[in-house]
Amino acid sequence: MTAIIDQAIRELEKKHRWQHVAEQMERTRKEDPRAWADYLAESELVQGPPSRYPRIAPEWEGLITFPEERDEGDPRRDLAR
């Protein structure tokens, strides 16, 4: 029983910590646009530019064609159905 309570406490503390981080980031975005722009620029340096396809990892871009992106005349289109 104690282990379950300890785990619940850890999960709640983790949730509150990330909620606090999200609130701080939102406050920075609203109150200090220059700092927010610096953060986004640094984030892009570390993570690379935002993906055109948010559903896949950047290293897969261009290697996968989703069904909605295929041409009507593409014979592979029927394979996706």
C-alpha positions in Angstrom: 0.0 0.0 0.0 2.8 2.4 0.9 4.5 1.8 -2.5 1.3 2.7 -4.3 0.9 5.9 -2.3 4.6 6.8 -2.9 4.2 6.2 -6.6 1.1 8.4 -6.7 2.9 11.2 -4.9 5.9 11.0 -7.3 3.5 11.2 -10.3 1.7 14.1 -8.8 4.9 16.0 -8.1 6.1 15.3 -11.6 2.8 16.6 -13.0 3.0 19.8 -11.0 6.7 20.3 -11.9 5.9 20.1 -15.7 2.8 22.2 -15.2 4.9 24.9 -13.6 7.4 24.7 -16.5 4.6 25.1 -19.0 3.3 28.1 -17.1 6.7 29.7 -17.0 7.2 29.2 -20.7 3.8 30.7 -21.5 4.5 33.7 -19.2 7.9 34.2 -21.1 6.1 33.9 -24.4 3.6 36.6 -23.5 5.7 39.0 -21.4 9.2 38.8 -23.0 8.9 38.2 -26.8 12.6 38.8 -27.3 13.5 36.1 -24.8 10.9 33.8 -26.4 12.4 34.4 -29.8 15.9 33.6 -28.4 14.5 30.4 -26.9 12.9 29.3 -30.2 16.1 30.1 -32.1 18.2 28.1 -29.7 15.7 25.2 -29.7 15.9 25.1 -33.5 19.7 25.0 -33.4 19.5 22.0 -31.1 16.6 20.1 -32.6 16.7 21.3 -36.2 14.0 23.2 -38.0 10.4 22.3 -37.4 9.2 19.3 -39.5 6.9 19.8 -42.4 5.3 16.6 -41.3 4.7 16.7 -37.6 3.6 13.1 -37.6 7.1 11.7 -38.4 10.7 12.1 -37.3 12.7 14.6 -39.4 15.1 11.9 -40.6 12.2 10.1 -42.3 11.0 13.2 -44.2 11.1 12.7 -48.0 11.2 8.9 -47.5 7.6 8.4 -46.8 4.6 9.5 -48.9 1.4 9.6 -47.0 -1.8 8.5 -48.9 -3.3 12.0 -48.8 -0.1 13.3 -50.5 -0.1 10.9 -53.5 -1.2 11.9 -57.0 -4.4 10.4 -58.4 -2.4 8.7 -61.1 0.2 7.2 -58.7 -0.2 3.4 -58.8 0.9 3.2 -55.2 -2.2 5.1 -54.2 -4.3 2.0 -54.4 -1.9 0.1 -52.2 -2.7 2.4 -49.3 -6.4 1.6 -49.3 
